Amino acid sequence: MANTNAPFGLNPFGQQNGATPNFNLAKALFASNNTQVCARGDGLQKLTSGYVSAITGTGVAVSQWAGIFWGCEYLSAALGRRVVSTYWPGGDNSSAEVEVLYVPFEGNPPMQIIAQATSTKFTRAMVYGNFDISYAAPTAYTGRGKSNVTVDSSTINTTATLPFRLVDLWSSYAAPGQPGAEDADYNWGVFEFNAFQSTGLAA
C-alpha cells in the first residue's frame, strides 16, 4: 500500500540514548507585529531581536534553530480575551507580545523527531546523512492549523550545518501497512537534530 502524502511537521519522538523523553517545553516570544502563521510542528528560529519566529525556508543554520513550535497564548483583539492555541494565525493580538511554547532542541542528548519525506522516499542507504527541511505554509482551519513541514531527501549531504540527520526509517518501528512505513515515496524518517554540527555520511 502506498504512503499517503499527509505532512504533519516535525514530531518529537525520543532522545539519542533511548531515555524516556519528558519534552519539557521552553518559553519564548513572538514580536507583537509578527504576521508569520505558525502551527504545531513548525520549526522556530532565534532572531537577533531576542524574539523567535517560524522557519519558512531552507538554509537556516543549526545554531539558529530554537526548536519545534508547540503552542502559544495571546490576547485576541477579535475575541477580547486570552487565547491558548496550537496555532498562531499571524495576527489578532492586541499589540502585545505573543507567548510561545516550544520543544527545545538544545540539550544533551540531542532530540529525535519523525518527519515525512517531501516526496522521494528515504532509503536505508541515506541513514547517517544530513538533511534540510522543505517548508510549506500551514493549512489553516477555523481556529487551528496543520504544519506542512517535511524533510527533503534530495538535500542529503555531508554538510555539518544541515539541521537533521537521518538515523533510521520509520518502518523499523511501525508495523507493515502503518502510515509512513512503506518503502515508497512519502515515507517517514527518524531524525536526530544535528546539535553538534557533525559531518554526515552521504550515499
Beta strands, then each sheet from edge to edge (+ up, - down):
strand 1: 11-15
strand 2: 26-30
strand 3: 38-39
strand 4: 43-46
strand 5: 52-54
strand 6: 65-76
strand 7: 81-85
strand 8: 87-88
strand 9: 98-104
strand 10: 111-116
strand 11: 130-134
strand 12: 139-141
strand 13: 144-146
strand 14: 150-157
strand 15: 164-169
strand 16: 188-193
sheet 1: 1+ 10- 16+ 15- 11+ 14-
sheet 2: 2+ 9- 6+ 4- 5+
sheet 3: 2+ 9- 6+ 7-
sheet 4: 3+ 8-
sheet 5: 12+ 13-
end
